[in-house]
Amino acid sequence: MCGTDDALTPDRIDVLRDHLRRTRTLGDVAKATTEALSIQRHELDQFTVAASAATPAVATWTDEQMAAGTDALRGLRVDDTLLTATRAAAEQVATAAADLATAVTATRRTVEATSDAVAARQPLPDGITARYLGIESAARRLRTAGEGYAVPAAALRTAVEDAARERITISGLTELADLVAVRTELIVDVVAEAIRQRTIRRLNAADKALRDAVGAVLDDRFAQMSDTITKWWSTIRPEELVGFGGIKRRAAGALFVNLIAALRVDPSSTPVEREALGVYSDSQLNALGLSIFLARTELLGAPVVVLDDPIPGSDAGHRLTFVQYTLGALLAAGTQVILTTFDSKLAEWSNTNHGGADFLAYKLDLIDIRAGTEPTQTTDTFGQLMLDAEESLHAPTAKGRRSACNTMRSAAERLAKQIIATGLTDAGTPTTITDVEAKAT
């Protein structure tokens, strides 16, 4: 418009239009080329994977694997040189596959460089044709190596299949012939096995029924024993908030049981059940053990019960309840009780509450370990008086000897009363020493 060389004259406009048309065509060509190169990269990647898969596994076997394979072939009576030839051919395949993978990798790098040059509108690098020719040459060598591997591999496979088929066929025919020869016995065995399985099912059902019945019997026995244990517990620890809740089966109950403690906040509240071994104190555990023992002796009808320190010295608070209620219940049931204890109060209270004609008390002393324990009957008044007099008879003072004489006189009076009471009783008039003393006064 201004008359310059760059003015938009009709010729200038035609030039610009032609340049725009050529530029668009170049972009389309570059786009198509980039897509084609991307496809080539993908195909080269697939080619690499295929080349790796073409390598036989035997080519990478270790010496141990080769030795194992050789031993297996010898066991099948197959020539082990077939395996050696197959491995040698496989190694050639592996070498050719590695060369092909190297050629593919180099070609892929060249394709990537070409793709970058196209995208930047730069001159294309040289050598891409040579790279593809290298791939073709490596692929040809791999094909030749594969054909060379196929021959010994097929020979080895055929030899192994024939040897295995022969062994399996011979073994199977022999077993089949044996079965045909004893088909009658086989039928009998099949029938017997069916009967055996049916019997096993019946036995299992009977076993389950027996276990259920045993469980029911155990529940009844445990309920009965729980009531008896609770009764004896009440004699030792009456009117306490912590009581015994019973015995329950653990699982089948044949080996293990649970001892339950019943805990109350007041006498009228509903008890809370806990594991007795986990919540009971030492005193309560001792009472529980004693209650279980006494319940067992009662249920078995034992005529004699031996109790060794039934109430420990640390549980003095329940000494009196044991003497009054527990010991009283045993004697009232006609059970002979042998009680040994180091607790002098327990012995004294037992004598005071239950002493009588059937009550015998002994003091056991171990003065000389060589002579052993010396028992002394403390309920024999005459014998006790004589022992007391003997201790004072040789006293160094007149007062001591006088006391010994008085004690011996009391012993003589006691003996006379015993003789009189015994004579009257033998004559048909039951008489006690207390009766003789009452008549004398």
C-alpha positions as CSV (number, residue, x, y, z in Angstrom):
1,M,0.0,0.0,0.0
2,C,3.0,2.2,0.6
3,G,4.8,1.1,-2.5
4,T,7.4,-0.9,-0.6
5,D,8.7,-4.4,-1.2
6,D,6.6,-5.8,1.7
7,A,3.4,-4.0,0.7
8,L,0.4,-6.3,0.4
9,T,0.2,-6.4,-3.3
10,P,-1.7,-9.2,-5.0
11,D,1.6,-10.9,-5.8
12,R,2.7,-10.6,-2.2
13,I,-0.5,-12.0,-1.0
14,D,-0.1,-15.0,-3.3
15,V,3.4,-15.6,-2.0
16,L,2.1,-15.6,1.6
17,R,-0.7,-18.0,0.8
18,D,1.7,-20.4,-0.8
19,H,4.0,-20.2,2.3
20,L,1.1,-20.9,4.6
21,R,0.0,-23.9,2.6
22,R,3.5,-25.4,2.6
23,T,3.8,-24.8,6.4
24,R,0.6,-26.6,7.1
25,T,1.6,-29.6,4.9
26,L,4.9,-29.8,6.8
27,G,3.1,-30.0,10.2
28,D,0.8,-32.7,8.9
29,V,3.8,-34.7,7.7
30,A,5.6,-34.2,11.0
31,K,2.5,-35.4,12.9
32,A,2.2,-38.5,10.8
33,T,5.9,-39.2,11.1
34,T,5.8,-38.9,14.9
35,E,2.9,-41.3,15.1
36,A,4.7,-43.8,12.9
37,L,7.8,-43.5,15.1
38,S,5.8,-44.1,18.2
39,I,4.3,-47.3,16.7
40,Q,7.9,-48.4,15.8
41,R,9.0,-47.9,19.4
42,H,6.1,-50.0,20.7
43,E,6.9,-52.7,18.2
44,L,10.5,-52.7,19.2
45,D,9.5,-53.1,22.9
46,Q,7.4,-56.1,21.9
47,F,10.3,-57.5,19.9
48,T,12.6,-57.2,22.9
49,V,10.1,-59.2,25.1
50,A,9.7,-61.8,22.4
51,A,13.5,-62.2,22.1
52,S,13.8,-62.6,25.8
53,A,11.1,-65.3,25.8
54,A,12.8,-67.2,23.0
55,T,15.7,-68.2,25.3
56,P,15.2,-71.8,26.6
57,A,15.3,-72.3,30.3
58,V,18.0,-74.9,30.1
59,A,20.4,-72.3,28.9
60,T,20.5,-70.7,32.4
61,W,20.6,-73.9,34.4
62,T,23.2,-74.1,37.2
63,D,25.5,-77.0,37.7
64,E,23.3,-78.5,40.4
65,Q,20.3,-78.4,38.1
66,M,22.3,-80.0,35.3
67,A,23.4,-82.8,37.7
68,A,19.8,-83.3,38.8
69,G,18.6,-83.5,35.2
70,T,21.3,-85.9,34.3
71,D,20.4,-88.2,37.2
72,A,16.7,-88.1,36.2
73,L,17.6,-89.1,32.7
74,R,19.8,-92.0,33.9
75,G,16.9,-93.1,36.1
76,L,14.7,-93.3,33.0
77,R,17.6,-95.0,31.1
78,V,17.8,-92.2,28.6
79,D,21.2,-91.2,27.1
80,D,22.3,-88.1,29.1
81,T,24.4,-86.8,26.1
82,L,21.1,-85.6,24.7
83,L,20.8,-83.2,27.5
84,T,24.3,-81.9,27.0
85,A,23.7,-81.3,23.3
86,T,20.4,-79.6,24.0
87,R,22.0,-77.3,26.5
88,A,24.8,-76.4,24.0
89,A,22.2,-75.5,21.4
90,A,20.2,-73.5,24.0
91,E,23.3,-71.5,24.9
92,Q,23.7,-70.5,21.2
93,V,20.0,-69.4,21.2
94,A,20.7,-67.4,24.3
95,T,23.7,-65.7,22.7
96,A,21.7,-64.9,19.5
97,A,18.8,-63.6,21.6
98,A,21.2,-61.3,23.6
99,D,22.6,-59.9,20.3
100,L,19.1,-59.3,19.0
101,A,18.1,-57.5,22.2
102,T,21.3,-55.3,21.9
103,A,20.4,-54.4,18.3
104,V,16.8,-53.6,19.2
105,T,18.0,-51.4,22.0
106,A,20.3,-49.4,19.7
107,T,17.6,-49.1,17.1
108,R,15.1,-47.8,19.7
109,R,17.5,-45.1,20.8
110,T,17.9,-44.0,17.1
111,V,14.1,-44.0,16.7
112,E,13.8,-41.8,19.8
113,A,16.4,-39.4,18.4
114,T,14.6,-39.3,15.1
115,S,11.3,-38.6,16.8
116,D,12.9,-35.7,18.8
117,A,14.4,-34.2,15.5
118,V,11.0,-34.3,13.8
119,A,9.4,-32.6,16.7
120,A,12.0,-29.9,16.7
121,R,12.0,-29.5,12.9
122,Q,15.7,-30.4,12.8
123,P,17.7,-32.5,10.3
124,L,17.1,-36.3,10.8
125,P,20.0,-38.4,12.2
126,D,21.7,-40.9,10.0
127,G,21.9,-44.6,10.6
128,I,18.3,-45.6,11.2
129,T,18.4,-47.9,8.2
130,A,21.6,-49.5,9.3
131,R,20.0,-50.2,12.7
132,Y,17.1,-52.0,11.2
133,L,19.4,-54.0,9.0
134,G,21.3,-55.0,12.2
135,I,18.0,-56.2,13.7
136,E,17.2,-58.2,10.6
137,S,20.7,-59.8,10.8
138,A,20.4,-60.6,14.5
139,A,16.9,-62.0,14.0
140,R,18.2,-64.2,11.2
141,R,20.9,-65.6,13.5
142,L,18.3,-66.2,16.3
143,R,16.1,-68.1,13.8
144,T,19.0,-70.2,12.7
145,A,20.0,-70.9,16.4
146,G,16.4,-71.8,17.2
147,E,16.2,-74.3,14.4
148,G,19.5,-75.8,15.6
149,Y,18.1,-76.0,19.1
150,A,14.8,-77.6,18.0
151,V,16.5,-80.8,16.7
152,P,18.3,-82.0,19.9
153,A,15.4,-80.7,22.1
154,A,12.9,-82.8,20.0
155,A,15.2,-85.8,20.3
156,L,15.4,-85.4,24.1
157,R,11.7,-84.9,24.4
158,T,10.9,-87.9,22.4
159,A,13.3,-90.1,24.3
160,V,11.9,-88.9,27.7
161,E,8.3,-89.4,26.6
162,D,9.0,-92.9,25.3
163,A,10.8,-93.9,28.5
164,A,8.1,-92.5,30.7
165,R,5.3,-94.0,28.7
166,E,6.9,-97.4,28.8
167,R,7.3,-97.2,32.5
168,I,3.8,-96.0,33.2
169,T,2.3,-98.5,30.8
170,I,4.1,-101.5,32.3
171,S,3.2,-100.3,35.9
172,G,-0.4,-99.8,35.0
173,L,-0.9,-103.0,33.2
174,T,0.7,-105.0,36.0
175,E,-1.6,-103.4,38.6
176,L,-4.6,-103.9,36.4
177,A,-3.7,-107.5,35.9
178,D,-3.3,-107.9,39.7
179,L,-6.8,-106.4,40.2
180,V,-8.4,-108.6,37.7
181,A,-6.8,-111.7,39.3
182,V,-8.3,-110.8,42.7
183,R,-11.6,-109.2,41.6
184,T,-13.6,-111.3,44.0
185,E,-11.5,-110.2,46.9
186,L,-11.7,-106.6,45.6
187,I,-15.5,-106.7,45.7
188,V,-15.4,-108.2,49.2
189,D,-13.1,-105.4,50.3
190,V,-15.3,-102.7,48.8
191,V,-18.3,-104.1,50.6
192,A,-16.4,-104.4,53.8
193,E,-15.1,-100.8,53.6
194,A,-18.7,-99.6,53.0
195,I,-19.8,-101.6,56.1
196,R,-16.9,-100.2,58.0
197,Q,-17.7,-96.6,57.1
198,R,-21.3,-97.1,58.1
199,T,-20.2,-98.6,61.4
200,I,-17.9,-95.7,62.0
201,R,-20.8,-93.3,61.5
202,R,-22.9,-95.2,64.0
203,L,-20.1,-95.3,66.5
204,N,-19.5,-91.6,66.1
205,A,-23.2,-91.0,66.7
206,A,-23.2,-93.3,69.7
207,D,-20.1,-91.6,71.1
208,K,-21.8,-88.2,70.8
209,A,-24.9,-89.6,72.6
210,L,-22.6,-91.0,75.3
211,R,-20.8,-87.7,75.7
212,D,-24.1,-85.9,76.0
213,A,-25.3,-88.4,78.6
214,V,-22.1,-88.1,80.5
215,G,-22.5,-84.4,80.5
216,A,-26.0,-84.7,81.9
217,V,-24.8,-87.1,84.7
218,L,-21.9,-84.8,85.5
219,D,-24.3,-81.8,85.8
220,D,-26.5,-83.8,88.2
221,R,-23.4,-84.9,90.3
222,F,-22.0,-81.4,90.3
223,A,-25.3,-79.9,91.4
224,Q,-25.5,-82.4,94.2
225,M,-21.9,-81.8,95.2
226,S,-22.4,-78.1,95.0
227,D,-25.2,-78.2,97.5
228,T,-23.1,-80.3,99.9
229,I,-20.1,-78.0,99.6
230,T,-22.4,-75.0,100.2
231,K,-23.7,-76.7,103.4
232,W,-20.2,-77.2,104.8
233,W,-19.1,-73.7,103.7
234,S,-22.0,-72.3,105.7
235,T,-20.8,-74.1,108.8
236,I,-17.3,-72.5,108.5
237,R,-18.2,-69.1,107.3
238,P,-21.9,-68.5,108.1
239,E,-23.8,-65.4,107.1
240,E,-21.1,-63.9,104.9
241,L,-21.6,-61.9,101.7
242,V,-19.0,-63.9,99.9
243,G,-20.3,-67.4,99.4
244,F,-19.8,-70.5,97.2
245,G,-21.7,-70.5,93.9
246,G,-21.2,-74.1,92.8
247,I,-19.2,-76.3,90.4
248,K,-19.7,-76.0,86.7
249,R,-18.2,-78.0,83.9
250,R,-15.5,-76.5,81.7
251,A,-15.9,-77.8,78.2
252,A,-16.8,-81.5,78.5
253,G,-16.1,-81.5,82.2
254,A,-14.2,-84.8,82.1
255,L,-10.9,-83.2,83.2
256,F,-11.5,-79.6,84.2
257,V,-14.2,-77.8,86.2
258,N,-14.8,-74.2,87.3
259,L,-15.3,-73.3,90.9
260,I,-17.7,-70.4,91.2
261,A,-17.8,-67.7,93.9
262,A,-21.0,-65.9,94.6
263,L,-20.5,-62.2,95.6
264,R,-23.3,-60.1,97.2
265,V,-23.5,-56.5,98.3
266,D,-26.1,-57.4,100.9
267,P,-27.8,-60.7,102.0
268,S,-30.9,-60.1,99.8
269,S,-29.2,-59.0,96.6
270,T,-28.7,-61.2,93.5
271,P,-25.2,-62.8,93.6
272,V,-22.6,-62.0,91.0
273,E,-20.6,-65.0,89.8
274,R,-16.8,-65.0,89.5
275,E,-14.0,-67.5,89.3
276,A,-13.4,-68.5,92.9
277,L,-9.7,-69.0,92.4
278,G,-9.4,-65.5,91.2
279,V,-11.3,-63.6,93.8
280,Y,-11.1,-65.7,97.0
281,S,-8.7,-64.7,99.8
282,D,-6.3,-67.3,101.3
283,S,-8.8,-67.8,104.2
284,Q,-11.7,-68.3,101.8
285,L,-9.6,-70.7,99.7
286,N,-8.8,-72.7,102.8
287,A,-12.5,-72.8,103.7
288,L,-13.3,-73.9,100.1
289,G,-10.8,-76.7,100.2
290,L,-12.1,-77.9,103.6
291,S,-15.7,-77.7,102.4
292,I,-14.9,-79.7,99.2
293,F,-13.1,-82.4,101.3
294,L,-15.9,-82.7,103.8
295,A,-18.5,-82.8,101.0
296,R,-16.6,-85.6,99.4
297,T,-16.4,-87.6,102.6
298,E,-20.1,-87.2,103.2
299,L,-21.1,-88.2,99.7
300,L,-18.8,-91.3,99.9
301,G,-20.1,-92.2,103.4
302,A,-16.7,-92.1,105.0
303,P,-16.9,-93.3,108.7
304,V,-13.7,-91.6,109.7
305,V,-12.4,-88.1,108.9
306,V,-8.8,-86.9,109.7
307,L,-8.3,-83.2,109.8
308,D,-4.8,-81.7,110.2
309,D,-4.9,-78.0,111.2
310,P,-8.2,-77.4,109.4
311,I,-8.2,-73.7,110.5
312,P,-4.8,-72.0,110.1
313,G,-3.6,-69.7,112.9
314,S,-4.0,-66.7,110.6
315,D,-7.7,-67.3,110.4
316,A,-8.5,-67.2,114.1
317,G,-11.8,-65.4,113.4
318,H,-13.4,-68.7,112.1
319,R,-12.0,-70.9,114.8
320,L,-15.1,-70.8,116.9
321,T,-17.5,-71.4,113.9
322,F,-15.5,-74.5,112.9
323,V,-15.7,-75.9,116.5
324,Q,-19.4,-75.2,117.0
325,Y,-20.9,-75.9,113.6
326,T,-18.5,-77.9,111.4
327,L,-17.1,-80.2,114.1
328,G,-20.6,-80.4,115.7
329,A,-22.1,-81.4,112.3
330,L,-19.5,-84.2,111.8
331,L,-20.1,-85.6,115.3
332,A,-23.8,-85.3,115.0
333,A,-23.7,-87.4,111.8
334,G,-21.8,-90.2,113.7
335,T,-18.5,-89.6,112.0
336,Q,-15.4,-90.4,113.9
337,V,-13.1,-87.3,113.8
338,I,-9.3,-87.3,114.3
339,L,-8.2,-83.7,114.7
340,T,-4.5,-82.7,114.9
341,T,-3.5,-79.1,115.5
342,F,-0.8,-76.8,116.8
343,D,-3.5,-74.3,117.9
344,S,-4.0,-74.7,121.6
345,K,-7.2,-72.7,121.6
346,L,-8.7,-74.9,118.9
347,A,-7.9,-77.9,120.9
348,E,-9.2,-76.4,124.1
349,W,-12.4,-75.2,122.5
350,S,-13.0,-78.6,120.9
351,N,-12.6,-80.3,124.3
352,T,-14.9,-77.7,125.9
353,N,-17.7,-78.0,123.4
354,H,-17.5,-81.6,122.5
355,G,-15.6,-83.3,125.4
356,G,-17.3,-86.4,126.9
357,A,-17.0,-90.1,127.3
358,D,-16.2,-90.5,123.6
359,F,-13.7,-87.7,123.5
360,L,-10.0,-88.6,123.7
361,A,-7.2,-86.0,123.7
362,Y,-3.5,-86.6,123.4
363,K,-0.5,-84.4,123.6
364,L,2.3,-85.4,121.2
365,D,5.8,-84.4,122.2
366,L,9.0,-85.1,120.3
367,I,11.6,-84.9,123.2
368,D,14.1,-87.4,121.9
369,I,14.2,-87.8,118.2
370,R,15.7,-91.3,118.6
371,A,12.9,-92.4,120.8
372,G,10.2,-90.8,118.6
373,T,7.0,-89.0,119.5
374,E,5.7,-89.6,123.0
375,P,1.8,-89.4,123.2
376,T,0.2,-88.3,126.5
377,Q,-3.5,-88.7,127.0
378,T,-4.7,-85.4,128.4
379,T,-8.3,-86.5,128.8
380,D,-7.3,-89.2,131.4
381,T,-7.6,-87.2,134.6
382,F,-6.1,-89.9,136.8
383,G,-3.1,-90.3,134.5
384,Q,-2.6,-86.5,134.2
385,L,-2.7,-86.1,138.0
386,M,-0.1,-88.8,138.5
387,L,2.2,-87.1,135.9
388,D,1.8,-83.7,137.6
389,A,2.6,-85.3,141.0
390,E,5.6,-87.1,139.6
391,E,7.0,-83.7,138.4
392,S,6.7,-82.2,141.9
393,L,7.6,-85.3,144.0
394,H,11.3,-84.6,143.9
395,A,11.0,-80.9,144.4
396,P,13.9,-79.3,146.5
397,T,11.3,-77.5,148.7
398,A,8.8,-78.8,151.2
399,K,6.1,-76.8,149.5
400,G,6.7,-78.5,146.2
401,R,6.7,-82.0,147.8
402,R,3.5,-81.0,149.7
403,S,1.9,-80.1,146.4
404,A,2.9,-83.5,145.0
405,C,1.3,-85.2,147.9
406,N,-2.0,-83.3,147.5
407,T,-2.0,-84.1,143.8
408,M,-1.4,-87.8,144.5
409,R,-4.3,-87.7,147.0
410,S,-6.6,-86.2,144.3
411,A,-5.4,-88.9,141.9
412,A,-6.3,-91.6,144.4
413,E,-9.8,-90.1,144.9
414,R,-10.2,-89.9,141.1
415,L,-9.2,-93.6,140.7
416,A,-11.6,-94.6,143.5
417,K,-14.5,-92.8,141.8
418,Q,-13.6,-94.5,138.5
419,I,-13.6,-97.9,140.2
420,I,-16.9,-97.3,141.8
421,A,-18.5,-96.0,138.6
422,T,-17.1,-99.0,136.6
423,G,-18.4,-101.5,139.1
424,L,-21.9,-100.0,139.2
425,T,-22.0,-99.9,135.4
426,D,-20.9,-103.6,135.1
427,A,-23.6,-104.5,137.7
428,G,-26.2,-103.1,135.4
429,T,-26.5,-99.6,136.7
430,P,-24.9,-97.1,134.2
431,T,-23.0,-94.7,136.3
432,T,-20.5,-91.9,135.5
433,I,-17.9,-90.3,137.7
434,T,-20.1,-87.2,137.9
435,D,-22.9,-89.4,139.5
436,V,-20.4,-90.7,142.1
437,E,-19.3,-87.2,142.9
438,A,-22.9,-86.1,143.3
439,K,-23.7,-88.9,145.7
440,A,-20.5,-88.2,147.7
441,T,-21.6,-84.6,148.3
